[in-house]
Amino acid sequence: MWSGIIVFSFLSFWVGTDFARAAQEAGEPAVVPLQQKKSALLAGVQRGICYSGFRHGQHPDRGAGAVNPTDQQTLEDLQLLSRNGNFGLIRLYDSDENSGDVLRVIKANHIHLKVLLGAWLDAEINNPDCPWHKEPYPQKDLDANKIKNQKQIERAIRLANAYPKIVAAVAVGNEAMVSWTDHKVPVESVIAYVRQVKSAIKQPVTVCDNFDFWVKNGSALAPELDFISVHSYPAWEGKGIDEALPTTIAEVQAVRNALPHSRMVITEAGWATVATEFGSRASEANQKRYFDELYAWTARENITTFFFEAFDEDWKGNNNDPNPNGAEKHWGLFTIDRKPKLAMAGW
């Protein structure tokens, strides 16, 4: 989601009660219980939030350098998110300069937040199954990405070791293996990166990917990890709000059935409030309902859950599409001006 994912409706075979019904009709074993012990919560926290603090006119590096938030802006964000214990965990997607700034601001201001730190992985192989990126990357670019990815891993290690009381875990890659990704990395390479990170830090190590990857292809990677990190997006799969939580439950249950011995965290699940792609399904009321229902359910199951995401970000989406109402810009619980949406009313 962080890099501007487009459409996932072709995954609908796996979602909702259709999955459970198909399993029953196929005579498959009873589902594995979902509920985890409270000790499975990441850093003892159930409620997390995906955080990227780029405001209007700011953006990560698009080839000509990044325009990062100021320390004061970052401090305002973190104080807002942690106020009254609203969120105890934030997820950062990379280990670039801005993520280092966030960690520094947390430490300098004694903010009560733990961090799931990311190491972003760019494409190391072409993926002809990506619906929106059909043109192959030149081999020189793929080779350059391998060097870039190694540097990203090294920066994640440095930051995790520099902030051992703040970084609760490190995530190696984000949606880099699922069938539709535009930044494909072979599972074997991800495993090698995971082993490198695990050998160099004391915190737990995970990998974040869509539920569909974990169900179909996660068996080789999961044993390498301290926990698996799952994504679920009912809205991208064409589901209405009445089907939203049942869809997520079915997807998470499918992962549990496939990987019954793995500790689990949900590192992305959300609902856009404006989206030409979703029509009237995108609204603040629907976001609030999914937010409330999701956190109530995962609290019962002792699953740490990161809602996607903290703030609207207008830099996201297709650079060539000026549409201000694209879904990627409007997943925030707060507007780009830091005004609370309905889900945050009263928090």
Secondary structure, DSSP 4 states (H G I P E B T S, - for coil): -TT-----GGGGGGSHHHHHHHHHHTTPPPPPP----GGGSGGG--EEEE-----TT-BS-SSS--BPPPHHHHHHHHHHHHGGGS-SEEE----SHHHHHHHHHHHHTT---EEEEEE----SS--TT-SS--SPPPHHHHHHHHHHHHHHHHHHHHHHHH-TTTEEEEEEEES-SSTT-SS---HHHHHHHHHHHHTT-SS-EEEEEEHHHHHHH-TTTGGGSSSEEEEE-GGGGT--HHHHHHHHHHHHHHHHHHSTTS-EEEEEEE--SS-TTTGGG--HHHHHHHHHHHHHHHHHHT--EEEE-SB--TT-S-TT---TT-GGG---SB-TT--B-GGGTT-
